[in-house]
Amino acid sequence: VQLQASGGGSVQAGGSLRLSCAASRRTVSNNGMAWFRQAPGKEREFVAAIGWNGGNAFYADSVKGRFTISRARADNTVYLQMNSLKPEDTAIYYCAASRTAVGTSRESGVTSWGRGTQVTVSS
């Protein structure tokens, strides 16, 4: 599965961005999906995940209430709506397909990674 993330950019604190992750070559409609991020000098961390049918979404505490993950199975796309962005949200964001039908918060649970998209939030 090839995943391509897009939608990153530069915004001021308090702003919003919507990331998209499109799957090609093979459908991921039966896979859980997730977003991870990696800030400069830090390890990659979990952000949000969602099940194969768009249910069972869960989030890292740091983004809960500000970010929303969703998916459109018909076109193999997963979204991450990011509101009330903070400078500490600055990172490269990666989408990932789970090995199973449920979303995963662990890198060991990922079967495919997408190329990242840069998000920069200025204060």
Steps between C-alpha positions, in 0.01 A plus 500: 500500500628844410384785721540866418441769759428859402355820640785611721616858515581794723240662723491724802405370840125458528464422132380185326623255241349191344730215407404236246642153443418326175570133439595372160573166338290312751202586711536551872127489556537200732789645698501725798688822435705735713696822507837537669733797520866570559626832629861610451730316737220280634377150440197435286180498705142392457238764420168335406354177366175375354346163422424352159141618506567851626417414859707455812707811456747579778759768560815589683422709806699789354259543207171383650225754445699685231561237231246279323581194292255379238499290187323464168514134412357555154813683389754344734575828677559579865488851640635679804327827581724703727354798682637735765851416391787567736872546433561163663296339222783584261619171352505280196171311491481146368198292415512126554294191430444255785568131469145437614154649461539716809713807533834472674701732721815288472755507223520123525136488398561684174529316170551796267632851548437800283742777421468777750362847463648793691285702739650816646317707760642838591425689818 
